[in-house]
Amino acid sequence: MPLGLTLLVVASILVLFGVGQRLLDRMRLNDKTALLFMAAIFIGSLVPDLSLGRYFSINLGGAVVPLVLVVYLFVKAGTAEERSRSVWATLLSGAAIYLAGRLLPHEPETMFIDPNYVYGILAGIIAYLFGRSRRASFIAGVAGVLLADIAQGIENFIRNIPAPIRLGGAGAVDTVVLSGFLAVILAELVGEFRERLQGGTSKKNMRFENAEFTSAIGAEEYDDEAKERDNDEKDRK
């Protein structure tokens, strides 16, 4: 089974057993919604590509469903700043994949690793570095991959290159799933580490300096999830 589909199966099983509930909450996804999207990506990837022209086709599981999920999360983003970061991170991750496609060998068999995995890892890391929050990182990781394919299609059209572009197809589902999962996992792991280092969300407005927490008034806010958690707690009270 391809890596992307394997990751979807593993993630679905973990969600069914209640693992990752906190992460899903921070992304504004519930168990049913997350499972629905993962199942749709899995099933859609098995459906033949939809032809949109002589040299262009699109895959349901590798492009259409992930794009719907990206739009859903973008709308759910907590602040305008988070939306802005997700857009910039998407552009940067897409540009990185596009450039990597120029630098990597044109014969995949000469590489010790599948190029799709390289693209996925590259997009996931850049998406996290510039997206920062869980949602923005995931959005950028997934959308960046699709953006790179679209850019390649536009270049082929402008230069009149008769090379087919399969948006979300031809193994791209591995890249899409890997980049999205890696981006959000990095955001979660680093976010957890920062929270523990800073003493939890109760100290989110303080910074660690000279072995103790000091006031951080005027400094950058901790992250978008911390703000939203506070708002959620106030609403519950």
C-alpha positions as a printed NumPy array, in Angstrom:
array([[  0.   ,   0.   ,   0.   ],
       [  1.363,   3.486,  -0.858],
       [  2.71 ,   5.56 ,   2.02 ],
       [ -0.054,   8.173,   1.805],
       [ -2.838,   5.624,   2.084],
       [ -0.982,   3.815,   4.875],
       [ -0.751,   7.048,   6.856],
       [ -4.47 ,   7.638,   6.357],
       [ -5.333,   4.167,   7.667],
       [ -3.059,   4.546,  10.703],
       [ -4.395,   8.026,  11.451],
       [ -8.003,   6.816,  11.152],
       [ -7.366,   3.976,  13.601],
       [ -5.753,   6.368,  16.084],
       [ -8.712,   8.756,  15.837],
       [-11.143,   5.877,  16.4  ],
       [ -9.295,   5.032,  19.622],
       [ -9.391,   8.641,  20.78 ],
       [ -5.744,   9.444,  20.096],
       [ -5.083,  12.977,  18.888],
       [ -8.37 ,  14.41 ,  20.133],
       [ -6.617,  17.479,  21.536],
       [ -4.933,  18.123,  18.195],
       [ -8.208,  17.803,  16.319],
       [ -9.875,  20.203,  18.75 ],
       [ -7.183,  22.794,  18.096],
       [ -7.712,  22.422,  14.365],
       [-11.467,  22.833,  14.857],
       [-12.171,  19.295,  13.65 ],
       [-14.213,  16.643,  15.438],
       [-13.709,  12.889,  15.121],
       [-16.485,  12.389,  12.577],
       [-15.341,  15.227,  10.334],
       [-11.711,  14.072,  10.422],
       [-12.674,  10.47 ,   9.629],
       [-14.983,  11.621,   6.843],
       [-12.22 ,  13.585,   5.131],
       [ -9.653,  10.802,   5.54 ],
       [-12.072,   8.231,   4.143],
       [-12.901,  10.534,   1.229],
       [ -9.204,  11.019,   0.421],
       [ -8.591,   7.267,   0.612],
       [-11.539,   6.314,  -1.578],
       [-11.08 ,   9.26 ,  -3.941],
       [ -7.455,   8.314,  -4.582],
       [ -8.645,   4.953,  -5.918],
       [-11.019,   6.573,  -8.417],
       [ -9.587,   7.255, -11.912],
       [ -8.492,  10.831, -12.589],
       [-11.038,  13.211, -14.044],
       [ -9.868,  14.552, -17.4  ],
       [-10.155,  18.327, -17.779],
       [ -8.414,  18.541, -21.107],
       [ -5.868,  16.819, -23.291],
       [ -2.956,  17.387, -20.92 ],
       [ -4.676,  18.064, -17.602],
       [ -6.506,  15.811, -15.161],
       [ -7.41 ,  15.947, -11.491],
       [ -7.713,  13.255,  -8.846],
       [-10.507,  13.35 ,  -6.263],
       [ -8.524,  11.973,  -3.338],
       [ -5.236,  13.655,  -4.138],
       [ -6.566,  17.116,  -4.994],
       [-10.307,  17.8  ,  -4.748],
       [-10.961,  16.486,  -1.226],
       [ -7.719,  17.924,   0.252],
       [ -8.579,  21.29 ,  -1.307],
       [-12.044,  21.206,   0.274],
       [-10.425,  20.437,   3.639],
       [ -7.964,  23.305,   3.188],
       [-10.79 ,  25.748,   2.457],
       [-12.729,  24.447,   5.473],
       [ -9.771,  24.964,   7.813],
       [ -8.968,  28.356,   6.29 ],
       [-12.498,  29.553,   7.064],
       [-12.152,  28.169,  10.595],
       [ -8.863,  30.016,  11.184],
       [ -9.05 ,  32.034,  14.366],
       [ -7.453,  35.307,  13.239],
       [ -6.637,  37.278,  10.11 ],
       [ -2.972,  36.909,  11.027],
       [ -3.26 ,  33.122,  10.94 ],
       [ -4.923,  33.258,   7.535],
       [ -2.175,  35.539,   6.279],
       [  0.528,  33.192,   7.552],
       [ -1.158,  30.219,   5.915],
       [ -1.197,  32.034,   2.555],
       [  2.476,  33.024,   2.741],
       [  3.485,  29.566,   3.95 ],
       [  1.542,  28.012,   1.065],
       [  3.346,  30.183,  -1.468],
       [  6.744,  29.362,   0.033],
       [  6.155,  25.62 ,   0.284],
       [  4.791,  25.57 ,  -3.273],
       [  7.836,  27.481,  -4.527],
       [ 10.152,  25.067,  -2.699],
       [  8.558,  22.038,  -4.37 ],
       [  8.612,  23.74 ,  -7.755],
       [ 12.337,  24.489,  -7.421],
       [ 13.066,  21.03 ,  -6.043],
       [ 11.518,  19.571,  -9.169],
       [ 14.147,  21.46 , -11.159],
       [ 17.071,  20.368,  -8.988],
       [ 16.284,  16.703,  -8.373],
       [ 17.34 ,  14.122, -10.975],
       [ 14.869,  13.614, -13.804],
       [ 15.274,   9.839, -13.449],
       [ 13.569,   8.903, -10.137],
       [ 15.137,   5.436, -10.234],
       [ 18.549,   7.038,  -9.652],
       [ 17.4  ,   8.322,  -6.234],
       [ 17.432,   6.251,  -3.041],
       [ 14.088,   7.783,  -2.021],
       [ 10.892,   8.429,  -3.948],
       [ 10.831,  12.097,  -5.126],
       [  7.224,  12.368,  -3.902],
       [  8.471,  11.728,  -0.365],
       [ 11.145,  14.403,  -0.773],
       [  8.525,  16.902,  -1.929],
       [  6.233,  15.962,   0.957],
       [  8.939,  16.308,   3.607],
       [ 10.17 ,  19.584,   2.141],
       [  6.662,  21.047,   1.959],
       [  5.798,  19.857,   5.469],
       [  8.874,  21.426,   7.067],
       [  8.505,  24.757,   5.283],
       [  4.771,  24.819,   5.97 ],
       [  5.435,  24.41 ,   9.691],
       [  8.279,  26.952,   9.821],
       [  6.177,  29.688,   8.25 ],
       [  2.669,  28.556,   9.197],
       [  3.465,  28.061,  12.913],
       [ -0.042,  27.168,  14.076],
       [ -1.532,  23.699,  13.526],
       [ -4.142,  24.866,  11.057],
       [ -1.87 ,  27.192,   9.083],
       [  0.839,  24.519,   8.874],
       [ -1.576,  21.904,   7.588],
       [ -3.135,  24.3  ,   5.087],
       [  0.257,  25.309,   3.722],
       [  1.554,  21.741,   3.592],
       [ -1.357,  20.495,   1.513],
       [ -2.052,  23.595,  -0.584],
       [  1.648,  24.092,  -1.326],
       [  1.825,  20.728,  -3.086],
       [ -1.234,  21.489,  -5.212],
       [  0.067,  24.976,  -5.987],
       [  3.363,  23.554,  -7.28 ],
       [  1.494,  21.221,  -9.652],
       [ -0.659,  24.089, -10.911],
       [  2.45 ,  26.227, -11.483],
       [  4.007,  23.407, -13.493],
       [  0.858,  23.118, -15.577],
       [  0.877,  26.854, -16.294],
       [  4.536,  26.69 , -17.323],
       [  3.832,  23.773, -19.646],
       [  0.974,  25.694, -21.241],
       [  3.021,  28.882, -21.709],
       [  6.02 ,  27.031, -23.143],
       [  3.782,  24.734, -25.19 ],
       [  5.223,  21.606, -23.562],
       [  3.   ,  18.571, -24.329],
       [  3.5  ,  17.024, -20.887],
       [  0.417,  15.846, -18.952],
       [ -0.297,  17.365, -15.55 ],
       [ -2.151,  15.097, -13.143],
       [ -3.209,  17.29 , -10.224],
       [ -3.269,  15.04 ,  -7.189],
       [ -2.564,  11.951,  -9.263],
       [  0.458,   9.82 , -10.173],
       [  1.595,   9.347,  -6.582],
       [  0.877,  12.956,  -5.596],
       [ -1.535,  11.736,  -2.908],
       [  1.553,  10.499,  -1.024],
       [  3.065,  13.975,  -1.214],
       [ -0.169,  15.692,  -0.164],
       [ -0.834,  13.425,   2.82 ],
       [  2.805,  13.313,   3.949],
       [  3.254,  17.095,   3.783],
       [  0.01 ,  17.807,   5.64 ],
       [  0.638,  15.23 ,   8.356],
       [  4.288,  16.225,   8.831],
       [  3.462,  19.94 ,   9.042],
       [  0.763,  19.523,  11.681],
       [  2.775,  16.96 ,  13.698],
       [  5.762,  19.305,  13.809],
       [  3.489,  22.151,  14.899],
       [  1.971,  19.967,  17.617],
       [  5.256,  18.588,  18.958],
       [  7.029,  21.929,  19.002],
       [  3.93 ,  23.626,  20.408],
       [  3.74 ,  21.085,  23.237],
       [  7.435,  21.552,  23.984],
       [  7.058,  25.329,  24.126],
       [  4.02 ,  25.053,  26.389],
       [  5.865,  22.796,  28.809],
       [  8.93 ,  25.025,  28.709],
       [  6.808,  28.063,  29.493],
       [  4.819,  26.342,  32.212],
       [  1.591,  25.786,  30.27 ],
       [ -0.942,  28.21 ,  28.876],
       [ -1.241,  29.928,  32.254],
       [  2.181,  31.483,  31.515],
       [  1.573,  32.208,  27.834],
       [  1.948,  35.957,  28.502],
       [  5.332,  35.469,  30.126],
       [  8.721,  34.572,  28.706],
       [ 11.502,  32.414,  30.097],
       [ 14.5  ,  34.577,  30.906],
       [ 17.458,  34.02 ,  33.23 ],
       [ 15.985,  30.763,  34.526],
       [ 12.638,  32.33 ,  35.476],
       [  9.456,  33.612,  33.903],
       [  9.3  ,  37.354,  33.377],
       [  6.687,  39.668,  31.942],
       [  6.411,  39.622,  28.172],
       [  4.096,  42.62 ,  27.746],
       [  4.586,  44.025,  24.286],
       [  6.125,  40.784,  23.026],
       [  4.516,  38.621,  20.372],
       [  1.596,  36.507,  21.507],
       [  2.374,  32.854,  22.173],
       [  0.258,  31.366,  19.352],
       [ -3.224,  31.385,  17.853],
       [ -4.264,  28.169,  19.574],
       [ -3.524,  29.603,  23.004],
       [ -5.738,  32.601,  22.289],
       [ -8.587,  30.427,  21.12 ],
       [ -8.295,  28.068,  24.085],
       [ -8.67 ,  31.02 ,  26.43 ],
       [-11.736,  32.206,  24.536],
       [-13.232,  28.714,  24.645],
       [-12.674,  28.49 ,  28.404],
       [-14.359,  31.867,  28.921],
       [-17.328,  30.766,  26.806],
       [-17.73 ,  27.586,  28.87 ],
       [-17.697,  29.599,  32.092]])
